[in-house]
Amino acid sequence: MANIMEMTDRQYQRYEYGMVNVPATTLNFFADFFGVTTDYLLGRE
């Protein structure tokens, strides 16, 4: 996934472990990639 998003493995791991806040543009990318809503990714659905 880090390669697809053109970021380092370490940066992607920080997202996975909740060490940094995910920017809205990245959240939208994840939602589009996985075919879900941003609310689903945030656990609001």
PyMOL Python script that loads the backbone (N, CA, C, O; Angstrom):
from pymol import cmd

cmd.read_pdbstr("""\
ATOM      1  N   MET A   1       0.825  -1.187   0.000  1.00  0.00           N
ATOM      2  CA  MET A   1       0.000   0.000   0.000  1.00  0.00           C
ATOM      3  C   MET A   1       0.872   1.255   0.000  1.00  0.00           C
ATOM      4  O   MET A   1       0.542   2.237  -0.665  1.00  0.00           O
ATOM      5  N   ALA A   2       1.966   1.231   0.730  1.00  0.00           N
ATOM      6  CA  ALA A   2       2.859   2.400   0.757  1.00  0.00           C
ATOM      7  C   ALA A   2       3.375   2.718  -0.645  1.00  0.00           C
ATOM      8  O   ALA A   2       3.476   3.886  -1.020  1.00  0.00           O
ATOM      9  N   ASN A   3       3.698   1.693  -1.410  1.00  0.00           N
ATOM     10  CA  ASN A   3       4.173   1.924  -2.787  1.00  0.00           C
ATOM     11  C   ASN A   3       3.092   2.543  -3.645  1.00  0.00           C
ATOM     12  O   ASN A   3       3.371   3.447  -4.433  1.00  0.00           O
ATOM     13  N   ILE A   4       1.865   2.075  -3.508  1.00  0.00           N
ATOM     14  CA  ILE A   4       0.743   2.620  -4.286  1.00  0.00           C
ATOM     15  C   ILE A   4       0.543   4.093  -3.962  1.00  0.00           C
ATOM     16  O   ILE A   4       0.245   4.902  -4.841  1.00  0.00           O
ATOM     17  N   MET A   5       0.713   4.430  -2.675  1.00  0.00           N
ATOM     18  CA  MET A   5       0.489   5.808  -2.244  1.00  0.00           C
ATOM     19  C   MET A   5       1.730   6.679  -2.385  1.00  0.00           C
ATOM     20  O   MET A   5       1.705   7.867  -2.065  1.00  0.00           O
ATOM     21  N   GLU A   6       2.829   6.073  -2.872  1.00  0.00           N
ATOM     22  CA  GLU A   6       4.084   6.785  -3.083  1.00  0.00           C
ATOM     23  C   GLU A   6       4.589   7.445  -1.802  1.00  0.00           C
ATOM     24  O   GLU A   6       4.905   8.634  -1.769  1.00  0.00           O
ATOM     25  N   MET A   7       4.652   6.632  -0.752  1.00  0.00           N
ATOM     26  CA  MET A   7       5.205   7.092   0.521  1.00  0.00           C
ATOM     27  C   MET A   7       6.089   5.997   1.084  1.00  0.00           C
ATOM     28  O   MET A   7       6.082   4.872   0.585  1.00  0.00           O
ATOM     29  N   THR A   8       6.842   6.315   2.110  1.00  0.00           N
ATOM     30  CA  THR A   8       7.718   5.319   2.706  1.00  0.00           C
ATOM     31  C   THR A   8       6.899   4.328   3.526  1.00  0.00           C
ATOM     32  O   THR A   8       5.782   4.620   3.954  1.00  0.00           O
ATOM     33  N   ASP A   9       7.478   3.160   3.729  1.00  0.00           N
ATOM     34  CA  ASP A   9       6.820   2.163   4.573  1.00  0.00           C
ATOM     35  C   ASP A   9       6.606   2.711   5.977  1.00  0.00           C
ATOM     36  O   ASP A   9       5.564   2.479   6.590  1.00  0.00           O
ATOM     37  N   ARG A  10       7.589   3.432   6.478  1.00  0.00           N
ATOM     38  CA  ARG A  10       7.505   3.983   7.837  1.00  0.00           C
ATOM     39  C   ARG A  10       6.343   4.960   7.969  1.00  0.00           C
ATOM     40  O   ARG A  10       5.616   4.927   8.962  1.00  0.00           O
ATOM     41  N   GLN A  11       6.161   5.830   6.979  1.00  0.00           N
ATOM     42  CA  GLN A  11       5.046   6.787   7.031  1.00  0.00           C
ATOM     43  C   GLN A  11       3.717   6.051   7.024  1.00  0.00           C
ATOM     44  O   GLN A  11       2.806   6.402   7.773  1.00  0.00           O
ATOM     45  N   TYR A  12       3.604   5.038   6.186  1.00  0.00           N
ATOM     46  CA  TYR A  12       2.367   4.271   6.142  1.00  0.00           C
ATOM     47  C   TYR A  12       2.119   3.564   7.477  1.00  0.00           C
ATOM     48  O   TYR A  12       0.978   3.499   7.935  1.00  0.00           O
ATOM     49  N   GLN A  13       3.161   3.039   8.100  1.00  0.00           N
ATOM     50  CA  GLN A  13       3.022   2.391   9.406  1.00  0.00           C
ATOM     51  C   GLN A  13       2.510   3.375  10.454  1.00  0.00           C
ATOM     52  O   GLN A  13       1.730   3.003  11.330  1.00  0.00           O
ATOM     53  N   ARG A  14       2.939   4.601  10.366  1.00  0.00           N
ATOM     54  CA  ARG A  14       2.454   5.623  11.309  1.00  0.00           C
ATOM     55  C   ARG A  14       0.952   5.821  11.160  1.00  0.00           C
ATOM     56  O   ARG A  14       0.252   6.018  12.153  1.00  0.00           O
ATOM     57  N   TYR A  15       0.453   5.770   9.934  1.00  0.00           N
ATOM     58  CA  TYR A  15      -0.993   5.849   9.714  1.00  0.00           C
ATOM     59  C   TYR A  15      -1.688   4.644  10.339  1.00  0.00           C
ATOM     60  O   TYR A  15      -2.680   4.791  11.053  1.00  0.00           O
ATOM     61  N   GLU A  16      -1.159   3.448  10.065  1.00  0.00           N
ATOM     62  CA  GLU A  16      -1.779   2.225  10.571  1.00  0.00           C
ATOM     63  C   GLU A  16      -1.856   2.198  12.090  1.00  0.00           C
ATOM     64  O   GLU A  16      -2.859   1.767  12.659  1.00  0.00           O
ATOM     65  N   TYR A  17      -0.803   2.655  12.741  1.00  0.00           N
ATOM     66  CA  TYR A  17      -0.745   2.589  14.198  1.00  0.00           C
ATOM     67  C   TYR A  17      -1.355   3.804  14.888  1.00  0.00           C
ATOM     68  O   TYR A  17      -1.339   3.895  16.115  1.00  0.00           O
ATOM     69  N   GLY A  18      -1.892   4.736  14.104  1.00  0.00           N
ATOM     70  CA  GLY A  18      -2.533   5.907  14.687  1.00  0.00           C
ATOM     71  C   GLY A  18      -1.568   6.886  15.320  1.00  0.00           C
ATOM     72  O   GLY A  18      -1.942   7.628  16.229  1.00  0.00           O
ATOM     73  N   MET A  19      -0.333   6.896  14.852  1.00  0.00           N
ATOM     74  CA  MET A  19       0.680   7.776  15.424  1.00  0.00           C
ATOM     75  C   MET A  19       0.584   9.200  14.868  1.00  0.00           C
ATOM     76  O   MET A  19       1.087  10.142  15.480  1.00  0.00           O
ATOM     77  N   VAL A  20      -0.055   9.352  13.720  1.00  0.00           N
ATOM     78  CA  VAL A  20      -0.256  10.671  13.112  1.00  0.00           C
ATOM     79  C   VAL A  20      -1.695  10.763  12.618  1.00  0.00           C
ATOM     80  O   VAL A  20      -2.340   9.748  12.359  1.00  0.00           O
ATOM     81  N   ASN A  21      -2.183  11.976  12.493  1.00  0.00           N
ATOM     82  CA  ASN A  21      -3.508  12.177  11.923  1.00  0.00           C
ATOM     83  C   ASN A  21      -3.421  12.045  10.407  1.00  0.00           C
ATOM     84  O   ASN A  21      -2.522  12.601   9.776  1.00  0.00           O
ATOM     85  N   VAL A  22      -4.348  11.317   9.840  1.00  0.00           N
ATOM     86  CA  VAL A  22      -4.376  11.101   8.397  1.00  0.00           C
ATOM     87  C   VAL A  22      -5.013  12.326   7.734  1.00  0.00           C
ATOM     88  O   VAL A  22      -6.122  12.715   8.101  1.00  0.00           O
ATOM     89  N   PRO A  23      -4.328  12.938   6.765  1.00  0.00           N
ATOM     90  CA  PRO A  23      -4.913  14.082   6.061  1.00  0.00           C
ATOM     91  C   PRO A  23      -6.182  13.674   5.308  1.00  0.00           C
ATOM     92  O   PRO A  23      -6.338  12.518   4.916  1.00  0.00           O
ATOM     93  N   ALA A  24      -7.071  14.624   5.115  1.00  0.00           N
ATOM     94  CA  ALA A  24      -8.338  14.353   4.442  1.00  0.00           C
ATOM     95  C   ALA A  24      -8.120  13.794   3.039  1.00  0.00           C
ATOM     96  O   ALA A  24      -8.872  12.918   2.610  1.00  0.00           O
ATOM     97  N   THR A  25      -7.127  14.270   2.326  1.00  0.00           N
ATOM     98  CA  THR A  25      -6.884  13.772   0.971  1.00  0.00           C
ATOM     99  C   THR A  25      -6.483  12.300   0.995  1.00  0.00           C
ATOM    100  O   THR A  25      -6.873  11.533   0.115  1.00  0.00           O
ATOM    101  N   THR A  26      -5.710  11.912   1.994  1.00  0.00           N
ATOM    102  CA  THR A  26      -5.313  10.508   2.130  1.00  0.00           C
ATOM    103  C   THR A  26      -6.499   9.655   2.526  1.00  0.00           C
ATOM    104  O   THR A  26      -6.660   8.539   2.032  1.00  0.00           O
ATOM    105  N   LEU A  27      -7.330  10.172   3.411  1.00  0.00           N
ATOM    106  CA  LEU A  27      -8.534   9.458   3.820  1.00  0.00           C
ATOM    107  C   LEU A  27      -9.450   9.230   2.620  1.00  0.00           C
ATOM    108  O   LEU A  27     -10.023   8.151   2.473  1.00  0.00           O
ATOM    109  N   ASN A  28      -9.590  10.233   1.770  1.00  0.00           N
ATOM    110  CA  ASN A  28     -10.394  10.087   0.555  1.00  0.00           C
ATOM    111  C   ASN A  28      -9.785   9.056  -0.388  1.00  0.00           C
ATOM    112  O   ASN A  28     -10.510   8.283  -1.014  1.00  0.00           O
ATOM    113  N   PHE A  29      -8.463   9.041  -0.490  1.00  0.00           N
ATOM    114  CA  PHE A  29      -7.793   8.052  -1.329  1.00  0.00           C
ATOM    115  C   PHE A  29      -8.117   6.642  -0.843  1.00  0.00           C
ATOM    116  O   PHE A  29      -8.472   5.774  -1.640  1.00  0.00           O
ATOM    117  N   PHE A  30      -7.992   6.412   0.474  1.00  0.00           N
ATOM    118  CA  PHE A  30      -8.301   5.098   1.044  1.00  0.00           C
ATOM    119  C   PHE A  30      -9.750   4.704   0.757  1.00  0.00           C
ATOM    120  O   PHE A  30     -10.024   3.571   0.363  1.00  0.00           O
ATOM    121  N   ALA A  31     -10.662   5.632   0.954  1.00  0.00           N
ATOM    122  CA  ALA A  31     -12.082   5.345   0.728  1.00  0.00           C
ATOM    123  C   ALA A  31     -12.335   4.954  -0.724  1.00  0.00           C
ATOM    124  O   ALA A  31     -13.042   3.981  -0.990  1.00  0.00           O
ATOM    125  N   ASP A  32     -11.772   5.693  -1.650  1.00  0.00           N
ATOM    126  CA  ASP A  32     -11.939   5.368  -3.073  1.00  0.00           C
ATOM    127  C   ASP A  32     -11.279   4.037  -3.414  1.00  0.00           C
ATOM    128  O   ASP A  32     -11.849   3.228  -4.146  1.00  0.00           O
ATOM    129  N   PHE A  33     -10.097   3.813  -2.895  1.00  0.00           N
ATOM    130  CA  PHE A  33      -9.350   2.590  -3.198  1.00  0.00           C
ATOM    131  C   PHE A  33     -10.104   1.348  -2.736  1.00  0.00           C
ATOM    132  O   PHE A  33     -10.183   0.356  -3.461  1.00  0.00           O
ATOM    133  N   PHE A  34     -10.656   1.407  -1.529  1.00  0.00           N
ATOM    134  CA  PHE A  34     -11.347   0.248  -0.968  1.00  0.00           C
ATOM    135  C   PHE A  34     -12.842   0.224  -1.260  1.00  0.00           C
ATOM    136  O   PHE A  34     -13.524  -0.740  -0.914  1.00  0.00           O
ATOM    137  N   GLY A  35     -13.360   1.277  -1.895  1.00  0.00           N
ATOM    138  CA  GLY A  35     -14.773   1.310  -2.252  1.00  0.00           C
ATOM    139  C   GLY A  35     -15.702   1.442  -1.057  1.00  0.00           C
ATOM    140  O   GLY A  35     -16.781   0.851  -1.035  1.00  0.00           O
ATOM    141  N   VAL A  36     -15.284   2.216  -0.066  1.00  0.00           N
ATOM    142  CA  VAL A  36     -16.095   2.454   1.123  1.00  0.00           C
ATOM    143  C   VAL A  36     -16.185   3.956   1.361  1.00  0.00           C
ATOM    144  O   VAL A  36     -15.551   4.744   0.660  1.00  0.00           O
ATOM    145  N   THR A  37     -16.977   4.342   2.354  1.00  0.00           N
ATOM    146  CA  THR A  37     -17.093   5.763   2.682  1.00  0.00           C
ATOM    147  C   THR A  37     -16.044   6.145   3.716  1.00  0.00           C
ATOM    148  O   THR A  37     -15.487   5.287   4.400  1.00  0.00           O
ATOM    149  N   THR A  38     -15.785   7.434   3.820  1.00  0.00           N
ATOM    150  CA  THR A  38     -14.861   7.897   4.845  1.00  0.00           C
ATOM    151  C   THR A  38     -15.441   7.652   6.238  1.00  0.00           C
ATOM    152  O   THR A  38     -14.693   7.379   7.176  1.00  0.00           O
ATOM    153  N   ASP A  39     -16.747   7.743   6.382  1.00  0.00           N
ATOM    154  CA  ASP A  39     -17.368   7.426   7.668  1.00  0.00           C
ATOM    155  C   ASP A  39     -17.077   5.990   8.079  1.00  0.00           C
ATOM    156  O   ASP A  39     -16.831   5.720   9.255  1.00  0.00           O
ATOM    157  N   TYR A  40     -17.101   5.082   7.138  1.00  0.00           N
ATOM    158  CA  TYR A  40     -16.782   3.683   7.444  1.00  0.00           C
ATOM    159  C   TYR A  40     -15.342   3.557   7.940  1.00  0.00           C
ATOM    160  O   TYR A  40     -15.076   2.854   8.914  1.00  0.00           O
ATOM    161  N   LEU A  41     -14.422   4.239   7.269  1.00  0.00           N
ATOM    162  CA  LEU A  41     -13.026   4.168   7.675  1.00  0.00           C
ATOM    163  C   LEU A  41     -12.812   4.754   9.072  1.00  0.00           C
ATOM    164  O   LEU A  41     -11.925   4.323   9.809  1.00  0.00           O
ATOM    165  N   LEU A  42     -13.631   5.731   9.419  1.00  0.00           N
ATOM    166  CA  LEU A  42     -13.499   6.387  10.723  1.00  0.00           C
ATOM    167  C   LEU A  42     -14.311   5.679  11.812  1.00  0.00           C
ATOM    168  O   LEU A  42     -14.307   6.100  12.968  1.00  0.00           O
ATOM    169  N   GLY A  43     -15.001   4.609  11.438  1.00  0.00           N
ATOM    170  CA  GLY A  43     -15.775   3.859  12.414  1.00  0.00           C
ATOM    171  C   GLY A  43     -17.081   4.515  12.801  1.00  0.00           C
ATOM    172  O   GLY A  43     -17.620   4.240  13.873  1.00  0.00           O
ATOM    173  N   ARG A  44     -17.597   5.375  11.946  1.00  0.00           N
ATOM    174  CA  ARG A  44     -18.840   6.091  12.250  1.00  0.00           C
ATOM    175  C   ARG A  44     -20.048   5.453  11.607  1.00  0.00           C
ATOM    176  O   ARG A  44     -21.163   5.951  11.766  1.00  0.00           O
ATOM    177  N   GLU A  45     -19.858   4.381  10.896  1.00  0.00           N
ATOM    178  CA  GLU A  45     -20.967   3.753  10.169  1.00  0.00           C
ATOM    179  C   GLU A  45     -21.211   2.366  10.681  1.00  0.00           C
ATOM    180  O   GLU A  45     -22.106   1.677  10.192  1.00  0.00           O
TER     181      GLU A  45
END
""", "prot")
cmd.dss("prot")
cmd.show_as("cartoon", "prot")
cmd.util.cbc("prot")
cmd.orient("prot")
